[in-house]
Amino acid sequence: MTVSAAPDTALQQLRENFEGQEGIYIEKGALHVRVSNIRWDTALRAVFADIEEIPTPGFNATTFHMGHKNDSTPCRWDISTASLTSFSDTEWSMGYGGWSIYFAPRVVKGVVELALRWPKELDEHARYRQVLDFIYGHHA
């Protein structure tokens, strides 16, 4: 479904599907996150949501953490997307490149278990590649 078709219906469905849910956030890297405060901005005609990292071994030294002042505090940021955003029951994406979030429990659990097995010397790019391979291999 896309937001442009029916913003009120789409926003309600986004909230039902993803509000408070855990997911795997993908954007030039991967991170275990929780989504909250999904909202519509009428003036900007865009959907916004708050993203909070769920501290997870293996994901604790990523580009998301660069410049993050306090290592003991999870990363937090907002995402936004306009009418091209698309989503299903288990995935939400910006719609024109950028970020995607995968919510299927088997994917979240599988990626978290994968991250637990990463050796410390495995670089971030290799970790990201493994996450993408896992997600695409499980038809997320």
Order of alpha helices (4+ residues) and beta strands (2+ residues): alpha-beta-beta-beta-beta-beta-beta-beta-alpha-alpha
